[in-house]
Structures are given as structure tokens and as C-alpha cells.
Amino acid sequence: MHAITIPEPGGPEALVWAEVPDPVLGEGEVLVEVVASAVNRADLLQRQGFYDPPPGSSRYPGLECSGRIAEVGAGVSGWSVGDEVCALLAGGGYAEKVAVPAGQLLPVPAGLDLVTAAALPEVTATVWSNVFMIAHLRPGETLLVHGGASGIGTMAIQLAKAVGARVAVTAGGPDKLARCAELGADILIDYREQDFVEELRKATDGAGADVILDIVGAKYLDRNVRALAVNGRLAVIGLQGGVKGELNLAALLGKRAAITATSLRGRPLGEKASIIAAVGEHVWPLIEGGRVRAVVDRAVPLTDAAAGDRVLESGANVGKVLLVGAAAG
């Protein structure tokens, strides 16, 4: 088969389409012929040499894919050759084939095409696990989403609105904020021009956000704590603004608030399977019912994955950037 390889870390030009060995199926795995994958921030970090795949997983980038099952390994039940699926991966999506633990598979939602389904696994698993399974966002509460126009952000807006929450977003510029509003965001904050702590305070009559989903990290830590409501929950899922910040514990104590920090890629298989099962139970019906949709900015050929990386690095996208393989037809 062929895959996108990284002979040496570097810029997008470091991604090389090359012939590589086919995956070998392990116990409990299926072989998926990849139709499409998607670009995630973790893929950019891996390309730059900053984020190695977990031990034992594929060395090629790509944290999600859609495709057709080509082979079913030992110990797998409930799936058959030819099934159209999408999958959460620890790596290997930038390839023609990938071995996937069966617990990380989901059927393509009814009514959705196979290519677009590649936009779903990582964002739905990340948002559902952090905002709902860990932070327990409830109807009537306020969720603040940083990076509202990102793949994660566009999904978080929709899922929060679907359960009856109020949604605030930060994004860069009026065009991206307008797209967030189309998806249901109630409070629109341009982080380039406005202080999100102050804007949120005004919009919530001083209460703040019950849950904050943060991709920035250290740069926003102090302001995030100030933006939390009493009993608020801050979920940190990214470090785009650095890894070390100063935390005012008195402010955290005063609000009886909590901070959690998670990543998805390195979790044990059992935890990933539990998250995927919850996504199938709670999110898939919303997608099939038309209440939540995949937001795709653009699709580029898998063989030109560098173009997809450049889009994400530029911040020009609203929603997901897909990589489409030859198997799409």
C-alpha cells in the first residue's frame, strides 16, 4: 500500500507519499480500506517532530478515517467485510489501509456520504468525552468554546445547543463568528478585538461560563479561571498557547471550580471504546436526525496532504479539512 510518511520532521513539505508495508491485523482488529481522512492539530505536531504516536500504533499521521472493511481479524464480531465505517485512530489515517481496533469503529450515519463521515470521529469523541462525560454540561448552562470555528468548535456548538445549553464562542474576525452564529452560538466574541472575560461577564449578568472547552492552554489559564462561574468546569484539550501558566488557586477555590486536562490519542483501548460507544448512543441519533452535522471546510487529495496541513496551519478553515483517497472513486 501507500501512505504519507515523515522521513524527517519539518514543514508540510516533509510529508512524503511512499510505498510501505500493509498493516498486519492483531487480535480484535479490522482492516479498513481508507476512503478519506482528516487533518488534526496532532498531525501537525507529529510532522514537526513534537508528538510521537503511542507505542504499538501506526507511525503514519491521521487520527481518524472513513472507509470500507476489507478484512475482519480474529476475535471480532458484529462487523463484516464491505461494511462502511468511520473510525477513531491513534495514527495511520493518512494511508490507503489501516488496522483499527473494533471498539473504535462506528457505522457511517444514515444519510451521510462516506467521505464526509471522515470528519466525525475525532471531533465527536473529543467533544462528547470532555464536555459531557467529564464536565457534565447540563441544559440551561453556558458553555464557552475557544476556537469556535475549528472542527472541534463547530461540533461543540451544535452538541451543546442540542442538549439545551447556551453557547459562547471566541473566534478570529466577523466572518468566522458569523459561521458560528449559523451553527447556533449565542454569544460571539472576537478574541482579536475583545476581552472574552469581560464580554462573557456582560452577556451572563456576571455569572460566567459553567463549562469552558479550551484549546489554548497556558496563555488563557488565568483568564479562563476568571471567566468560570461558581461550580464551573474548565476542560483543557489543547496547548496552542503554551504549556506552563500561573494558576490562582484562591480564585479556583472561591468558585469551587475544577480543571481537567485530557488527550484522546494515548488513552487505553477500553477507554476509547467506551467513548465511541457513548458517541454512537448519544451523538449518532442527532446526526441522523439532522440536528447536528459535519462541518467540512474543504477536501484535498490524500496524496497532497501537505496542502491540508497548510490550510490548518494558516487558520483559514471553518470546520474540518478532509483528505480524500483514491478509494473514494
C-alpha positions, 0 to 999 in steps of 0.5 A: 500500500501507500501512505504519507510518511515523515522521513524527517520532521519539518514543514508540510513539505516533509510529508512524503507519499511512499510505498510501505508495508500493509498493516498486519491485523492483531487480535480484535482488529479490522482492516479498513480500506481508507476512503478519506481522512482528516487533518488534526492539530496532532498531525501537525505536531507529529510532522514537526517532530513534537508528538510521537504516536503511542507505542504499538500504533501506526507511525503514519499521521491521521487520527481518524478515517472513513472507509470500507472493511476489507478484512475482519481479524480474529476475535471480532464480531458484529462487523463484516467485510464491505461494511462502511465505517468511520473510525477513531485512530491513534495514527495511520489515517493518512494511508490507503489501509489501516488496522483499527481496533473494533471498539473504535469503529462506528457505522457511517450515519444514515444519510451521510456520504462516506467521505464526509463521515471522515470528519466525525470521529475525532471531533465527536469523541473529543467533544462528547468525552470532555464536555459531557462525560467529564464536565457534565454540561447540563441544559440551561448552562453556558458553555464557552468554546475557544476556537469556535470555528475549528472542527472541534468548535463547530461540533461543540456548538451544535452538541451543546445547543442540542442538549439545551445549553447556551453557547459562547464562542471566541473566534478570529474576525466577523466572518468566522463568528458569523459561521458560528452564529449559523451553527447556533452560538449565542454569544460571539466574541472576537478574541482579536478585538475583545476581552472574552472575560469581560464580554462573557461577564456582560452577556451572563449578568456576571455569572460566567461560563459553567463549562469552558472547552479550551484549546489554548492552554497556558496563555488563557489559564488565568483568564479562563479561571476568571471567566468560570462561574461558581461550580464551573468546569474548565476542560483543557484539550489543547496547548496552542498557547503554551504549556506552563501558566500561573494558576490562582488557586484562591480564585479556583477555590472561591468558585469551587471550580475544577480543571481537567486536562485530557488527550484522546490519542494515548488513552487505553483501548477500553477507554476509547471504546467506551467513548465511541460507544457513548458517541454512537448512543448519544451523538449518532441519533442527532446526526441522523436526525439532522440536528447536528452535522459535519462541518467540512471546510474543504477536501484535498487529495490524500496524496497532497496532504501537505496542502491540508496541513497548510490550510490548518496551519494558516487558520483559514478553515471553518470546520474540518479539512478532509483528505480524500483517497483514491478509494473514494472513486 
